[in-house]
Amino acid sequence: MNESSLTERGQISVPAALRKAMKLTTGERFRWERISDQELRVSIALKQPQGPMSVLGYARKLRTGPPRRTEAWMAELRASERED
């Protein structure tokens, strides 16, 4: 049976045999569910989307002020084209 110990900081290591068999990687996220007083269920959380859509939350942090309408963006772009 695969066993591991709980550290003082509340951390648990996944045994190497299980990590290899399930192809787990660094940063993998897990979901914990209490089944009873003596039992927990651990499942692998779904991975976050990768690619261009994954930066949307980050991009929102960079924007200052209220959201801009498309017309405002287009006017700014057209003004910069006239300056060139």
GISULZI-V700454 format. One record per pair of residues at least 12 apart in sequence whose C-alpha atoms are under 6 Angstrom apart, sorted by the first residue. I is the first residue (numbers start at 1). J is the second residue. D is the distance in whole Angstrom. If there is no record, write none. Layout:
i: (I	I)
j: (J	J)
d: (D	D)
This chain:
i: (29	30	30	30	31	31)
j: (45	43	44	45	43	45)
d: (5	6	5	5	5	6)
